[in-house]
Amino acid sequence: MQMPTAIETNKLTCRFGDFTAVDQVSLQIDKGCIYGFLGPNGSGKSTTIRMLCGILTPTAGSGSVLGYDICRQQEAIKRHIGYMSQKFSLYQDLTVGENLEFYAGMYSLTGPAKKARIQSMLQMANLESQEQKLTAGLSGGVKQRLALGCAILHEPEILFLDEPTGGVDPVSRRLFWDILYELSRQGTTILVTTHFMDEAEHCDAVGFIYRGQLTATGTPLELKRSIPGQLFSIETADSLSTLARLQTAGIAYDDAYIFGKNLHVLLHAAAAERLGELGSCQAIAPTMEDVFVYYVKNNTEEVPL
């Protein structure tokens, strides 16, 4: 059974003068899906988000959010979405309660409904006893949860998160993702941009963007299985030296790159026997970072899976 589509774009493009920030990106995101939009800084993630939110008008291409045209129905889109950026969009000189009150007013919430939603967001952010505390005095992780609460006060159907986990500690990141899982279970569609490759593991589907182009898209498992050949990890005290030895050893390999303290080598199984000459090695399953390295090096267009 095919899920209804929440977001769809066709060759979506955004240019600033001679610079193409987003280059013919085609996406299809199902309702209720957590979609991870991954790529390095400056790859076009935030620009794509802003077009989908109705903040930027595309230079070319088309798209829809919840059936609303992103070029002609931008105000309608804004009424149905929530948006949160890395900077959290909080007023530092207001208290926790005042920030929530302000955003409730922005979303035209009134009466008992407003009170119930604010109380629910305080509970979600574990701030029930801190309504009078100045936002500036909160930790990064608590600010993050408060900002999320402000973004979903009006119970949006789609939530756009633009690098929301930057600058917070690993425990706060884990708590934040637990909240996203629950929102998804309740039917909220979530598009989250990040440059943390490990966060892709938490997503139902992932798109890699590089230099404005979508280089691959699919579930994390599909993307890992799409890499040809076998990936090996070589333990080495000097990865640069080992890479140089590999390059002159006459071993047929498809790709090799330094991964932490080890060297990762992608090749066909028939050529794997000689890797032992370079050090202790073992076959490994690719991580999302391995997947990203592969597609950045080998593709500039979307790869069908």
Disulfide bonds with the S-S distance in Angstrom:
none
